[in-house]
């Protein structure tokens, strides 16, 4: 902070532009000026006891002087108006200084062409101060010299010519064209003064002529050696007064720069192989920091500047420079800032042709499929490459190094059970290097029929820099991967959901359009979830996508409303936050489903608004959510999205059980149903989770794309017996809403009673007499049941009365006329 006394009617000028001043404020009787770089100037006692300014304030720059008129606002705020000063008009630093309060005249102090202060009215007791330097580097009081001493201002002495140097800025000498260089320095002073000018270790003398001018020239033997110098001018006036003027920079450099090659050329024993070539062909070396480097290969030119550490490097694009097996001439030219240059020549050795390599995947296991016996016995992987080369064969982390035979074939032997079984595709990699270090690599696949392949995702959104810019946003981006055949894949990004296209072999792609990529600067995850043919759901695969399409002063986090962009019943009851970012302090108008709120962005640019339960419309719908703000200039910015409101479970139904039917038409789990298993079915909204519990046995149902669900109960899961079992269906829909249905189902898995009365005859032997008129059988069974009797190779339906008594008469003709025994089986169905 700098303090300047400002009372007693002074006239104060600060060497500032309007853009150098951030603002004005009043602190009691002081005027506080805050500069754009944060520094402060205090004009002490600028305001008098009555509150009015006691002094006049000016700012001066670029030859113009403006008076500052101050208007007070509230809470100490002061507003400034600027206007030209008519009394002074445009002022040149080479003119005399004029006082507003009198007719006194002063001359500028010193020989500097840029005078940053104006004279102040001495007679009025004022002072005029200047703030020198770009953006006000410091404060200093102006020095003034009186124009006369006689009464009324008459009389005076002759004007002295002060010593000066005309040249301004740095004098630079150097370069390839700098032949017979000369440095000329001129200036002014009192006629007859002796002038001595020294640059480095050279001094040239002269005398100021009658016009007050002088000049010297450094050339030939007096020309200084290379280096950074400061010209020192010593002027001795006729009266013996000596003045030293210095500070004029002199730069001399006539020496060509040193340059060397340390990487990439034949001289450095380097061969450009395919990897080097694909990454760009680098040539590097050392030299003089700051010098420019131009490298020419095959007529192609690359340039750079040697860094402060003396290192340089250029890279040739493989798209421009031919590959193959060859040598190319290299010309390297270094040119320093003075135009001095050095040229060296070298050569570039290129070998980008790798060994051929192939894998005979179809021959693994004999037919490209490795079964259990082949895996257990050990197996071979074979292929072709250049004779004598070493090939590394890699299979699921197991490496085998083999030598290619004279016939160009190779074989790697893998031990029994060296890789895991399963139903999957196995990938084998074969790689080799040639003498130049060029890698060759290929992959092959073969089938192992034991398990499902893994779910994978990859993508290169945003190109080489992995950032989606505004142009790339219009083209969208594609994610791809592999999944078990007949599976489905859903990919989401910032609230947008895409169903992937899955081909027959399980390869999938999902394309997000530009409209599905919100503008702004952020990083967000793209999330992929796979569902296989059995309706199993995979774990989430995530890959971070970076988007930068604008400086973005307003965002809306629609995908986080309710936690996931969906407001379910519980979240609606608790209320939800709508959040986003904006410029700090911005006023943001937020609407959700037509309800408008006002939010303010905090110091870090975050804003939020809580929508209470009564402001959220229940049901299933997709209301619009928007955020709107205006900047200080009234420029609007608006973002909008939709949020899913789903506060209820829809389409929950339990279908007819389709079990056994009792005599009175009710569903029943009888012995056949209980021992054979059964299904419970119904309908529900897509994506829901359904759990069915029957008689304490719980199963997760599968839900198909047509909104149907089915829960399968296996054989003998329902305990045998007679009872009414509870049935309950619990549902959680995709939004997290929960609901349930209950019912009861009768369970009856056995016949209560089945018996045969007495012996068939007194001795259980049917003789001819007893067979006359047929054989009478009877017994009891559970009321309402039916009974059949298997005997004599026939099946007979018995008559059953309402009390459960059954009777049967076997016709005499069905009784065989023979001796022996026969098996009789009585069957009952309740």
Secondary structure, DSSP 8 states (H G I E B T S, - for coil): -EEEE--SS-EEEE---GGGEEEEEEETTEEEEEETTS-EEEEET-B-TTSSBSSEEEEEETTEEEEEEEEE-STTEEEEEEEE-TTT-S--TTS-EE-TTSS-EE--SSS-S--------TTTT---EEEETTTT-EEEE-----S--SGGG----------EE---S-EEEESTT--S-EEEEEEE-STT-EEEEEETTEEEEEE--TTSEEEEEEEGGGS--SEEEEEEEEEE-TTS-EEEEEEEEEEEE-S---EEEEESSGGGT-EE-HHHHHT-EEEEEEE-TT-EEEEEETTEEEEEE--TTSEEEEEE-TTTS--SEEEEEEEEEEE-TTS-EEEEEEEEEEE------EE-GGGGGGTSB--HHHHHH-EEEEEE--TT-EEEEEETTEEEEEE--TTSEEEEEE-TT-S--SSEEEEEEEEEE-TT--EEEEEEEEEETTS----EEEE-TTGGGTEE-HHHHHH-EEEEEE--TT-EEEEEETTEEEE-EE-TTSEEEEEE-GGGS--SEEEEEEEEEEE-TT--B---EEEEEEEE-S--SEEE-GGGGGGTSEE-HHHHHH-EEEEEEESTT-EEEEEETTEEEEEE--TTSEEEEEE-GGGS--SEEEEEEEEEEE-TT--EEEEEEEEEEE-S--S-EE-----EE-TTS-EEE-HHHHHH-EEEEEE--TT-EEEEEETTEEEE-EE-TTSEEEEEE-TT-S-SSEEEEEEEEEEE-TTS-EEEEEEEEEEE-S-S-EEE-S-SSTTS---HHHHTT-EEEEEEE-TT-EEEEEETTEEEE-EE-TTSEEEEEE-GGGS-SS-S----EEEEE-
